[in-house]
Amino acid sequence: MVGIALLGMGPAGVDSLASDPGSHQGQHGPLHSPMPASIPAGAPPLPPSGPSTQAVVIGPVASASPVAIVPGSGGTIDDERMVTVNAGEFAMGSNLGEPDLKPEHKVYLDEFEIGIHEVTNRRFEQFVKATGYRTRSEVENQSSCWDGRHWTPLPGFDRLHPQGPGSSIEGKAEHPVVHVTWDDAQAFCIWAGKRLPTEAEWEKAARGTDGRLYPWGSEPAADGKTLNLGDRRGYREFHLAFAMVSVDDGHGWAAPVGSYPAGKSPYGLFDAAGNVAEWCSAWYGKDYYAQSPARNPQGPATGAAHVVRGGSFASFEAATRSVVRAKLEVGGRDCATGFRCARSKK
């Protein structure tokens, strides 16, 4: 049996909740307070996705007790719809905007597949029922959300209670799963025989190869029909101070996946802008683009936070551009971050 520790809940009393709003680079809106954790020395690397049938022991750091997961076993239940992104070059980053977007540079990627939808509550529940896995937000009974003034850790917010105490995922089977850490997402991907997309894969799948800034083109589209972003419902339902109150996109929180077909990417991805932000596999490096390899970049070798992409239902418009990079610390999770899966082509 292969032993692996996916980072999540640390020893009792070790972890503390973050209150520093600067620990998240504005993915949803103003700077965001994640739930931090430290990386244990000597933690083994994650296995690549593939056909291995050796069980992977997950926990106890990411689950209430060790959980054995057979890589790829979940792929036979109800596979997510995937689309192929052909091998080739695209322009990554931008010479305009935030410093970490620069420089724009050519990147060549091998062919890969990526989910057209974010992973849903229904699909994640299949994983939970098959393995007994518990997310860190469930174990600790808290996660981050907007409290009317800040992104802050709040009790009673977790995967099963996405909008806090009194809420549930009943009737939300096709909504994206949220309140999941990077390690929770990795655990699901291992079970499904997949992996998280690299930052470069995510950007190419979201914006294509013609240099557009959004999945649908280069012009913003805060029209209530193209994406789910911070709108008047967000302002009304949880006092989203930076909401676009002139816009009503039909959802104050996350919407069912695929609700905005007008916002599809050139490769057919839904919700690559808005709805929920999405984990990528890569560590975040502010200056990484200046030294990134030209072929299949994987991100920095190490770091303190992982890349999050795409913006969310709590984002202002500019944060939903496909070039925007954000970060969330190890152990971080919130009401507006989920993920989608990718897979290397054999």
N, C-alpha and C positions, 0 to 999 in steps of 0.2 A: 504494500500500500504506500502510495506516495504521500508524504506529509507536506502540507503547505499552510501557512498562516495568512489568511486574508485579513487585512487590517480593519479593525472596527472597534468594538468595545474593549478597552484595556482593563488591567487589574482594577478592582474596586478601589475608588478613592484616588486614582491616579489622574484621570482626565478632569479638566475643568472647562466650563463653557466660555466661549470667546465673547468679549464685549467690544473689541476693537473693530470699528467699521472699516478700517483700512485693510483688513485681512482678506477681503474679496474685491477683485477688480470689477467694477460696475456692470455685471451681466444683466441684472434685472432692472436696475435704476441707480439710485445713489448707492454708495459702497455698502457691501453686504456683510453681515456677521455670521460666519459659518460656525460649525461645531468642530473644534480642533482635536487632533490626536497626534501622538508622536509615533515615528516608525521604529519598531524594535530593532536593535542591532542584530544583524545576521539573518534577517527575514529572507526566506528563499524566494527566488523569482517565480512568477506565475508561469504555468505551462502554456505552450502555444495551443491554439484550437486545433483539433484534429481528431483522428479516429481512435485514439487511445481508449482502452476500456479499463485502465487502472483507476481505482477509486481515489479521489482527492479528498483529504480530510480538511474540512472548512471549520474553523473555530478553535478555541472558544472566543477568540477576539471579535469575530464578526457575527457570532450566533450565541445563543444561550448555552449551548453545549456542542461538542464536536459533531459535525454532520459529514457523512461520506457522500460524495457526489461522483457519479461515473461520468466523465467527460463525454458529451455528445448524447447522453441518454435521453435528454429532453427534446432532441430534434425529431424524435419519432412520434411525438404526441400531437403537436399542432404548430408546425413550423411557421415562423413569420414570413411574410412575403418579402422576397429579396429581389433586387435589381442588379444587373451587372454594369459596372463602370469600366469601360474599356481602358486598356493600357495606353499611356501617352502623357504628354506634357500639358500643363496648365500654368497660368500665372497665379501665384499665391501671394497673399498680402496686398498691401497698398502703400504707395508713397504719400498718400494723404491721410490725415487723421492721427490717431494715437501713435506714440513712438514705437510700441511693440508690434505694429503692423508693418514696419519698415525693415528692410527695403522690399518692394515688390520683387519677386524672383521666380524664375522658372523651376518647376518641379516635375520630375518624371515619376509616375506611379505605375507599378505593375497592375494588371487586371485584378479587380476584387468585386465582391458583392456587398451590398449594404441593404438594411431593412428599409422599406418604403415608409414604414410607420415607426413611431416611438413604441417601446415595449409597453403593453397595456396591463392594467390591473388583472384582467382575466388570465393573461399569459403568465404573469408573475405568480398568481395564485396556483397555477398548475405546478410551477417550480416548488413553491412552498409545500404543497400537498405531497409531492413526490419525494421531498428530501427532509422535511421538518425544519427548514431554514427559517431563522428569524433575523430581520434586519436590525441594524443598530438602533434605529429610531424606536422600534418596538421594545427592544431590550431596555433602553433607557427611558422610554416613555416621554421623549421630547425631541424636538427638531426646531429648525429656524423658520420663521415666517415674518411678514411685515406686521408690526404692531401699531401702525398709524404714524410712527415717527422713525423707526429703525428696523433693519433686519436683525432679529434677536432670537435666541433660543427660547422656546415657549413650551411649558408642560402640556401634555395631552395631544400634541401634534405628532403623528407618526404615519407609517404607511397605511394603516387601517383607518386612520382618522385624519385624512388629508387637510381638512379645514379646521382641525382642532376638536376639542371635546364636544360630543354630541353629533359629530359628523361621522360618516362611514363611507365605505366604497360600494355599498349596496346600491345597485342601479347605475354604477359607474364602471362596469366591466370593460368598456372600450375607452375609458379615459387613460392617459399615460400614468404609469406608476410614478409616484414622487416620494420624497423623504427617504431616498436611497443614497447611500454613500457610494463612492467609487468602487469599494470592495464588494458591496452588495451587488452592484452592476456586474462586476467581474465574475462573481459566483454564479449569477444567472447565465452569463455568457459561456462559462465552462460547461455548465449543465446542458446548454443548448448546442454545444459543439461549435461555438462561435467566439467572438472576441469584441472588444470595443474598437471602434475605428480609430486610426491614427488621426492626428489633427489635420494632416494634409489630405487624407482620404475624406474626412468629413467635409472639408472646404470644397474639394473638387466635386463631390456628390451634390453639395448644396448650390453651387454657383456655376457649374459647368466649365467650359473652356473658353468662353468668349469675353471674359473680363467683367462680367456684370457684378453688381454690388449686392443684389438680393437674389433669391431663387428665381423670381419672375422677371427680372430685368435690372436696370440701374436707377430707376426712379422709385422713391418711396410710395407706398400704397396703403396709407392709413385710411382706408375707405370703409371699414367694417365688414368687408367681404374676403379680403386676401389673407389676413393673418389675425391671430389672437394676441393682442398686446395690451399694455396698460391703458384702459379706456374709462369711460364714465361709470361703467359697472364696477370696475376695480376701485374707483374713487368712492362709490356709494357703498360697496360691500365690505371693503376693509381699509378705507381711508387712504388710498394710494395717492400720496401727495403730488407725485409727478405725472399723474395720469393725463391722457389726452381727452379732456371732457367733451370735446366736440365729436368724438368717435364712439359708436356703439357697435362692437363686433359680436354681440350676442352672448358673451361669456365673461363674467368677472374673474373666475378662476380658470383652471384648465378645461379645455373642451375635449370631446371625444376625438380620437385621432382621425385624421382625414376630413375634418369639418370644413376645411378651407381649400377646395381644389384649385381655386384661382391662384393660390400661392405655391403650387408645385414647382419643384426644381426641374432643370432640363432632363435629369435622369428619372424623374417621377417621384421624388421624395416629397411627402407631405409634412408640413409643420417644421421644416428646417429653419424657418423664421418664426419666432413666437411660440405660443402654446406652453411648452416647457423647455428650459435649457437642457443641454445634453452633454453628458460626460464623454470625453475622448480618452484614449489610452495614455496619451503623452503627459509627462511632467511639464509644467509651465516654466518657460524661460523667457524673461523679458527681452533679451537680446539674441534669442536663438536664431532668428531669421538671418542675422548677419553671418552666421557660421553653419547654417543648415546644409546638409549634403543635398546635392541636386537630384538624387535618386532615392526614392522610398524613405524619406526622413522619418525617424521614429521619435524625435524629441530628445531633450537632454537625458543624460544617464541617470540623474537623480534630481530631487527637488523637494520642496515643502508643500506644493500644491499641484493639482492636476488641472488640465485645460477643460473648460466648459464652453460650449458654443451655442449660438443660435438665438439667444434671448428667450423671453417667456411672456406669459400673460401679464407679468408685472414689469415689463420693460418699456422704456420710452423708445420711440421709433428708431433712433440711430443705433441703439444696442442690438437691433435685430439684423443689421447688415451681416452678410455671410463672411466678411473679412474680420469681424470683431472678435478679439480674443479675450477670454475672461478666465478666472481661476477660482478654485475652491480647495481649501486645505484638506489634507488627508483626514478622514472622519467627518468632513462636512456633508451636510444634507439640508434640504429645505423643501418648502411647499411648492417650489417652482422649478425643480431640477429632476430630470429623469434621464433616459438614455435610449439609444437604438443600437442594434448589433451589426457587426460586419463579419466578413469571412473571406479568407484568401482563396483565390481560385486555384484549383489543383492543376 
